[in-house]
Amino acid sequence: MKFFTVKIDDNAQLDAYIPDDAEYPREDLKRPAAVICPGGGYAFVSKDEGEPVAFAFLKEGYAAFVLRYSTGIENPFPTALRQLAKSIKYVRDNADALKVIKDDVTVAGFSAGGNLALSSAVYCEDKVMLDGIGSTEEVRPDAIVLGYPAVTLMPVKRKGECKIDPELMKRFAGPTIRQILLGKTYCSEEEYASLNLLNKLHKNMPPVFVWGTYDDQIIPVEDLTGLASGLKKLGVSCELHMFEKGGHGMSLGTGVVKSEEEIKGNHVAKWFRLAILWLEERRRK
């Protein structure tokens, strides 16, 4: 494997994980690419949803790229989105050198990174993502894989005891995800509503795979079912998997990123194999 880092702009980088050449007669084999957007509420970039996911894609024969995008209220929308657009364009522009298939670039995102990945599909024809970067053909993902994505950005009304790790919640102290995206702490309800991606879906979006859990205390179930329903109405291919248990932020859902206690009693780790099978089916169509 070859590892190197590419500077996307002054505040973002793309970590590249490129498989070594295959043996004869498969030398110079070109592979599909996965650009990974970790979560972190746009307040930080999660480690659990970055490199471990890249290695999982590597194992399946992908070239993997982890985007370390800008976070914090000083980097409002569309800062991270434009960094993702530049990253997708970088992969395509350098497809021969990277030995990737130019028209097989998947963007995978988790939580806030899922919001970012979904935004790249939503805004793939919009100047907010294209101006000064490239055309729709250059920056539009070929497929989207979303893990517990933030879609509406509406706060969850929790029932019962909060099961979110208090140590984790400390990392989200400060401006909310909506305030970060809007770039200010005092926002109107109309401004908050403008962030709802369900209202921005369109028929030219790439196919979407999405998964989540029913006991997630951060992302509402309705975000994911609403996304799948909205895409179906538009005729956009979508596959949705909802797991009974697992909570939020499970990443791969395995012992690579979670403790034995966290993965006990759930089978969310199956999502990755399901996503790979779905991607393989897309290629056969």
C-alpha positions as a Markdown table, in Angstrom:
| # | Residue | x | y | z |
|---|---|---|---|---|
| 1 | Met | 0.0 | 0.0 | 0.0 |
| 2 | Lys | 1.1 | 3.5 | -0.8 |
| 3 | Phe | 0.1 | 6.3 | 1.6 |
| 4 | Phe | 0.5 | 10.0 | 1.0 |
| 5 | Thr | -1.3 | 13.3 | 1.8 |
| 6 | Val | -2.5 | 15.8 | -0.7 |
| 7 | Lys | -3.1 | 19.4 | 0.3 |
| 8 | Ile | -6.6 | 20.4 | -0.9 |
| 9 | Asp | -6.4 | 24.0 | 0.3 |
| 10 | Asp | -4.8 | 25.9 | 3.2 |
| 11 | Asn | -7.1 | 24.1 | 5.7 |
| 12 | Ala | -7.9 | 20.7 | 4.3 |
| 13 | Gln | -6.1 | 17.6 | 3.3 |
| 14 | Leu | -6.8 | 14.3 | 1.6 |
| 15 | Asp | -5.1 | 11.2 | 3.0 |
| 16 | Ala | -4.6 | 8.7 | 0.2 |
| 17 | Tyr | -4.4 | 4.9 | 0.7 |
| 18 | Ile | -3.5 | 3.3 | -2.7 |
| 19 | Pro | -3.3 | -0.5 | -3.1 |
| 20 | Asp | 0.0 | -1.9 | -4.5 |
| 21 | Asp | 0.0 | -3.2 | -8.0 |
| 22 | Ala | -1.6 | -6.5 | -8.6 |
| 23 | Glu | 0.5 | -9.5 | -9.7 |
| 24 | Tyr | 0.8 | -10.4 | -13.4 |
| 25 | Pro | -1.4 | -10.5 | -15.5 |
| 26 | Arg | -3.4 | -7.9 | -13.5 |
| 27 | Glu | -0.6 | -5.4 | -13.3 |
| 28 | Asp | -1.8 | -1.8 | -13.8 |
| 29 | Leu | -5.2 | -2.8 | -12.6 |
| 30 | Lys | -7.5 | 0.2 | -12.1 |
| 31 | Arg | -9.7 | 0.2 | -9.0 |
| 32 | Pro | -12.8 | 1.9 | -7.8 |
| 33 | Ala | -12.3 | 4.9 | -5.4 |
| 34 | Ala | -13.9 | 5.8 | -2.1 |
| 35 | Val | -13.6 | 9.3 | -0.7 |
| 36 | Ile | -14.5 | 9.1 | 3.0 |
| 37 | Cys | -16.0 | 12.0 | 5.0 |
| 38 | Pro | -15.7 | 11.3 | 8.8 |
| 39 | Gly | -18.2 | 12.9 | 11.1 |
| 40 | Gly | -17.8 | 15.1 | 14.2 |
| 41 | Gly | -20.7 | 17.6 | 14.0 |
| 42 | Tyr | -18.5 | 19.9 | 11.9 |
| 43 | Ala | -16.7 | 20.6 | 15.2 |
| 44 | Phe | -13.9 | 18.1 | 14.6 |
| 45 | Val | -13.1 | 15.2 | 12.2 |
| 46 | Ser | -13.6 | 11.8 | 13.8 |
| 47 | Lys | -10.7 | 9.4 | 13.7 |
| 48 | Asp | -12.9 | 6.3 | 14.1 |
| 49 | Glu | -14.7 | 7.1 | 10.8 |
| 50 | Gly | -11.6 | 7.9 | 8.8 |
| 51 | Glu | -8.6 | 5.5 | 8.5 |
| 52 | Pro | -10.4 | 2.4 | 9.8 |
| 53 | Val | -13.0 | 2.8 | 7.1 |
| 54 | Ala | -10.3 | 3.5 | 4.5 |
| 55 | Phe | -8.6 | 0.2 | 5.4 |
| 56 | Ala | -12.0 | -1.6 | 5.1 |
| 57 | Phe | -12.4 | -0.3 | 1.6 |
| 58 | Leu | -8.8 | -1.2 | 0.8 |
| 59 | Lys | -9.5 | -4.8 | 1.8 |
| 60 | Glu | -12.3 | -4.8 | -0.8 |
| 61 | Gly | -9.9 | -3.6 | -3.6 |
| 62 | Tyr | -10.7 | 0.1 | -3.5 |
| 63 | Ala | -8.3 | 3.1 | -3.5 |
| 64 | Ala | -9.4 | 5.0 | -0.4 |
| 65 | Phe | -9.1 | 8.7 | 0.4 |
| 66 | Val | -10.0 | 10.3 | 3.8 |
| 67 | Leu | -10.9 | 14.0 | 3.7 |
| 68 | Arg | -9.8 | 16.1 | 6.6 |
| 69 | Tyr | -12.1 | 19.0 | 6.0 |
| 70 | Ser | -12.3 | 22.4 | 7.8 |
| 71 | Thr | -14.4 | 22.5 | 10.9 |
| 72 | Gly | -15.7 | 25.1 | 13.4 |
| 73 | Ile | -18.0 | 28.2 | 13.1 |
| 74 | Glu | -15.2 | 30.1 | 11.2 |
| 75 | Asn | -15.7 | 27.6 | 8.4 |
| 76 | Pro | -19.4 | 27.7 | 7.5 |
| 77 | Phe | -21.2 | 26.2 | 4.6 |
| 78 | Pro | -20.1 | 25.7 | 1.8 |
| 79 | Thr | -16.4 | 25.5 | 3.0 |
| 80 | Ala | -16.3 | 21.7 | 3.6 |
| 81 | Leu | -18.5 | 21.0 | 0.5 |
| 82 | Arg | -16.1 | 22.9 | -1.8 |
| 83 | Gln | -13.2 | 21.0 | -0.2 |
| 84 | Leu | -15.0 | 17.7 | -1.0 |
| 85 | Ala | -15.7 | 18.9 | -4.6 |
| 86 | Lys | -11.9 | 19.6 | -5.0 |
| 87 | Ser | -11.1 | 16.2 | -3.6 |
| 88 | Ile | -13.4 | 14.4 | -6.0 |
| 89 | Lys | -12.0 | 16.4 | -8.9 |
| 90 | Tyr | -8.4 | 15.6 | -7.7 |
| 91 | Val | -9.2 | 11.9 | -7.8 |
| 92 | Arg | -10.6 | 12.1 | -11.3 |
| 93 | Asp | -7.9 | 14.4 | -12.7 |
| 94 | Asn | -5.3 | 12.0 | -11.4 |
| 95 | Ala | -7.1 | 8.8 | -12.2 |
| 96 | Asp | -4.3 | 7.3 | -14.3 |
| 97 | Ala | -1.5 | 8.0 | -11.7 |
| 98 | Leu | -3.7 | 6.8 | -8.9 |
| 99 | Lys | -4.8 | 3.8 | -10.9 |
| 100 | Val | -8.5 | 4.4 | -10.2 |
| 101 | Ile | -11.5 | 4.1 | -12.4 |
| 102 | Lys | -12.5 | 7.7 | -13.3 |
| 103 | Asp | -16.2 | 7.1 | -13.4 |
| 104 | Asp | -16.4 | 4.9 | -10.2 |
| 105 | Val | -15.9 | 7.3 | -7.4 |
| 106 | Thr | -18.0 | 6.7 | -4.3 |
| 107 | Val | -18.3 | 9.3 | -1.5 |
| 108 | Ala | -18.9 | 7.7 | 1.9 |
| 109 | Gly | -19.9 | 9.8 | 4.9 |
| 110 | Phe | -20.9 | 9.4 | 8.6 |
| 111 | Ser | -23.1 | 11.7 | 10.7 |
| 112 | Ala | -22.0 | 15.2 | 9.8 |
| 113 | Gly | -19.7 | 13.7 | 7.2 |
| 114 | Gly | -22.9 | 12.0 | 5.9 |
| 115 | Asn | -24.4 | 15.5 | 5.7 |
| 116 | Leu | -21.4 | 16.6 | 3.7 |
| 117 | Ala | -21.5 | 13.5 | 1.4 |
| 118 | Leu | -25.2 | 14.0 | 0.8 |
| 119 | Ser | -24.6 | 17.7 | 0.1 |
| 120 | Ser | -22.2 | 16.7 | -2.7 |
| 121 | Ala | -25.1 | 14.9 | -4.4 |
| 122 | Val | -27.6 | 17.6 | -3.7 |
| 123 | Tyr | -25.5 | 20.5 | -4.9 |
| 124 | Cys | -23.7 | 18.6 | -7.8 |
| 125 | Glu | -25.3 | 21.0 | -10.3 |
| 126 | Asp | -25.2 | 24.1 | -8.2 |
| 127 | Lys | -22.6 | 27.0 | -8.6 |
| 128 | Val | -22.1 | 26.9 | -4.8 |
| 129 | Met | -20.2 | 23.6 | -5.4 |
| 130 | Leu | -19.0 | 24.2 | -8.9 |
| 131 | Asp | -17.8 | 27.8 | -9.3 |
| 132 | Gly | -14.0 | 27.9 | -9.7 |
| 133 | Ile | -13.7 | 24.2 | -9.2 |
| 134 | Gly | -15.1 | 22.3 | -12.1 |
| 135 | Ser | -18.2 | 20.9 | -14.0 |
| 136 | Thr | -20.9 | 18.6 | -12.6 |
| 137 | Glu | -19.2 | 15.7 | -14.5 |
| 138 | Glu | -16.0 | 16.4 | -12.6 |
| 139 | Val | -17.3 | 16.7 | -9.1 |
| 140 | Arg | -20.5 | 14.6 | -9.0 |
| 141 | Pro | -20.0 | 11.4 | -7.1 |
| 142 | Asp | -21.0 | 8.2 | -8.9 |
| 143 | Ala | -22.5 | 6.8 | -5.7 |
| 144 | Ile | -23.1 | 7.8 | -2.1 |
| 145 | Val | -22.8 | 5.6 | 1.0 |
| 146 | Leu | -24.2 | 7.2 | 4.2 |
| 147 | Gly | -23.9 | 6.1 | 7.8 |
| 148 | Tyr | -26.4 | 7.7 | 10.2 |
| 149 | Pro | -26.3 | 11.0 | 8.2 |
| 150 | Ala | -27.5 | 14.3 | 9.4 |
| 151 | Val | -30.2 | 15.2 | 6.9 |
| 152 | Thr | -32.7 | 17.7 | 8.3 |
| 153 | Leu | -30.4 | 18.9 | 11.1 |
| 154 | Met | -33.5 | 19.1 | 13.3 |
| 155 | Pro | -32.7 | 18.4 | 17.0 |
| 156 | Val | -33.9 | 15.1 | 18.4 |
| 157 | Lys | -36.5 | 15.0 | 21.2 |
| 158 | Arg | -35.0 | 12.2 | 23.3 |
| 159 | Lys | -37.2 | 9.9 | 25.4 |
| 160 | Gly | -35.8 | 8.4 | 28.6 |
| 161 | Glu | -32.2 | 8.4 | 29.8 |
| 162 | Cys | -29.6 | 9.9 | 27.5 |
| 163 | Lys | -27.2 | 7.1 | 26.5 |
| 164 | Ile | -24.6 | 9.3 | 24.7 |
| 165 | Asp | -21.1 | 9.2 | 26.2 |
| 166 | Pro | -20.7 | 12.4 | 28.2 |
| 167 | Glu | -17.0 | 12.5 | 27.4 |
| 168 | Leu | -17.9 | 12.4 | 23.7 |
| 169 | Met | -20.5 | 15.2 | 24.2 |
| 170 | Lys | -17.8 | 17.4 | 25.6 |
| 171 | Arg | -16.2 | 17.6 | 22.1 |
| 172 | Phe | -19.4 | 19.1 | 20.9 |
| 173 | Ala | -19.4 | 21.9 | 23.4 |
| 174 | Gly | -19.8 | 25.3 | 21.8 |
| 175 | Pro | -21.8 | 26.2 | 18.6 |
| 176 | Thr | -24.3 | 23.6 | 17.3 |
| 177 | Ile | -23.9 | 21.9 | 14.0 |
| 178 | Arg | -26.5 | 24.3 | 12.6 |
| 179 | Gln | -24.8 | 27.4 | 13.9 |
| 180 | Ile | -21.5 | 26.2 | 12.5 |
| 181 | Leu | -23.0 | 25.7 | 9.0 |
| 182 | Leu | -24.6 | 29.1 | 9.1 |
| 183 | Gly | -21.5 | 30.7 | 10.5 |
| 184 | Lys | -23.2 | 32.5 | 13.4 |
| 185 | Thr | -24.7 | 31.8 | 16.8 |
| 186 | Tyr | -28.0 | 33.7 | 16.4 |
| 187 | Cys | -30.1 | 32.3 | 13.6 |
| 188 | Ser | -33.7 | 32.5 | 12.6 |
| 189 | Glu | -35.9 | 29.5 | 12.1 |
| 190 | Glu | -36.0 | 30.2 | 8.4 |
| 191 | Glu | -32.2 | 30.0 | 8.3 |
| 192 | Tyr | -32.3 | 26.7 | 10.2 |
| 193 | Ala | -34.9 | 25.4 | 7.8 |
| 194 | Ser | -32.6 | 26.3 | 4.8 |
| 195 | Leu | -30.2 | 23.5 | 6.0 |
| 196 | Asn | -32.8 | 20.7 | 5.6 |
| 197 | Leu | -31.5 | 18.6 | 2.7 |
| 198 | Leu | -34.9 | 16.8 | 2.3 |
| 199 | Asn | -36.1 | 20.0 | 0.6 |
| 200 | Lys | -33.2 | 20.0 | -1.9 |
| 201 | Leu | -33.3 | 16.5 | -3.3 |
| 202 | His | -33.5 | 16.2 | -7.1 |
| 203 | Lys | -33.8 | 13.6 | -9.8 |
| 204 | Asn | -30.1 | 13.9 | -11.1 |
| 205 | Met | -28.6 | 12.8 | -7.8 |
| 206 | Pro | -26.4 | 9.7 | -7.8 |
| 207 | Pro | -27.6 | 6.4 | -6.3 |
| 208 | Val | -27.7 | 6.4 | -2.4 |
| 209 | Phe | -27.0 | 3.7 | 0.1 |
| 210 | Val | -28.0 | 4.7 | 3.7 |
| 211 | Trp | -28.0 | 3.0 | 7.0 |
| 212 | Gly | -28.8 | 3.9 | 10.6 |
| 213 | Thr | -30.1 | 2.6 | 13.9 |
| 214 | Tyr | -33.5 | 3.0 | 15.6 |
| 215 | Asp | -32.0 | 3.8 | 18.9 |
| 216 | Asp | -29.8 | 6.6 | 17.6 |
| 217 | Gln | -30.2 | 9.6 | 20.0 |
| 218 | Ile | -28.7 | 12.1 | 17.7 |
| 219 | Ile | -30.1 | 11.4 | 14.2 |
| 220 | Pro | -34.0 | 11.0 | 14.0 |
| 221 | Val | -35.2 | 7.9 | 12.3 |
| 222 | Glu | -37.4 | 10.2 | 10.1 |
| 223 | Asp | -34.2 | 11.7 | 8.6 |
| 224 | Leu | -33.4 | 8.4 | 7.0 |
| 225 | Thr | -36.8 | 7.1 | 6.1 |
| 226 | Gly | -37.7 | 10.6 | 4.8 |
| 227 | Leu | -34.5 | 10.5 | 2.6 |
| 228 | Ala | -35.3 | 7.1 | 1.2 |
| 229 | Ser | -38.9 | 8.1 | 0.5 |
| 230 | Gly | -37.9 | 11.4 | -1.1 |
| 231 | Leu | -35.4 | 9.7 | -3.4 |
| 232 | Lys | -38.0 | 7.0 | -4.4 |
| 233 | Lys | -40.4 | 9.7 | -5.4 |
| 234 | Leu | -37.8 | 11.3 | -7.6 |
| 235 | Gly | -36.7 | 8.0 | -9.2 |
| 236 | Val | -33.3 | 8.0 | -7.6 |
| 237 | Ser | -32.0 | 4.6 | -6.7 |
| 238 | Cys | -31.7 | 4.1 | -2.9 |
| 239 | Glu | -31.2 | 1.3 | -0.5 |
| 240 | Leu | -32.0 | 1.8 | 3.2 |
| 241 | His | -31.0 | -0.4 | 6.2 |
| 242 | Met | -32.3 | 0.3 | 9.7 |
| 243 | Phe | -30.8 | -1.7 | 12.5 |
| 244 | Glu | -32.7 | -2.1 | 15.8 |
| 245 | Lys | -29.8 | -1.4 | 18.0 |
| 246 | Gly | -26.4 | 0.3 | 17.9 |
| 247 | Gly | -26.8 | 3.9 | 18.7 |
| 248 | His | -24.9 | 6.7 | 17.1 |
| 249 | Gly | -21.3 | 6.9 | 15.8 |
| 250 | Met | -20.8 | 3.2 | 15.3 |
| 251 | Ser | -18.5 | 3.6 | 12.3 |
| 252 | Leu | -17.6 | 0.0 | 11.1 |
| 253 | Gly | -19.4 | -1.4 | 14.1 |
| 254 | Thr | -16.5 | -3.8 | 14.9 |
| 255 | Gly | -13.8 | -4.2 | 17.5 |
| 256 | Val | -11.5 | -2.2 | 15.3 |
| 257 | Val | -13.2 | 1.0 | 16.4 |
| 258 | Lys | -15.5 | 0.0 | 19.3 |
| 259 | Ser | -15.3 | -1.8 | 22.6 |
| 260 | Glu | -16.8 | -5.2 | 23.2 |
| 261 | Glu | -19.5 | -3.6 | 25.3 |
| 262 | Glu | -20.5 | -1.2 | 22.5 |
| 263 | Ile | -20.8 | -3.8 | 19.9 |
| 264 | Lys | -22.5 | -6.4 | 22.2 |
| 265 | Gly | -26.1 | -7.1 | 21.3 |
| 266 | Asn | -26.2 | -5.6 | 17.8 |
| 267 | His | -25.1 | -6.5 | 14.3 |
| 268 | Val | -24.6 | -3.1 | 12.7 |
| 269 | Ala | -21.2 | -4.3 | 11.4 |
| 270 | Lys | -23.1 | -6.0 | 8.6 |
| 271 | Trp | -23.7 | -2.6 | 6.9 |
| 272 | Phe | -20.3 | -2.5 | 5.3 |
| 273 | Arg | -20.7 | -5.8 | 3.5 |
| 274 | Leu | -24.2 | -4.8 | 2.4 |
| 275 | Ala | -22.8 | -1.5 | 1.0 |
| 276 | Ile | -20.0 | -3.3 | -0.9 |
| 277 | Leu | -22.6 | -5.7 | -2.4 |
| 278 | Trp | -24.8 | -2.8 | -3.4 |
| 279 | Leu | -21.9 | -1.0 | -5.1 |
| 280 | Glu | -21.0 | -4.2 | -7.0 |
| 281 | Glu | -24.6 | -4.5 | -8.2 |
| 282 | Arg | -24.5 | -0.9 | -9.4 |
| 283 | Arg | -21.5 | -1.8 | -11.6 |
| 284 | Arg | -23.4 | -4.7 | -13.2 |
| 285 | Lys | -26.3 | -2.5 | -14.3 |
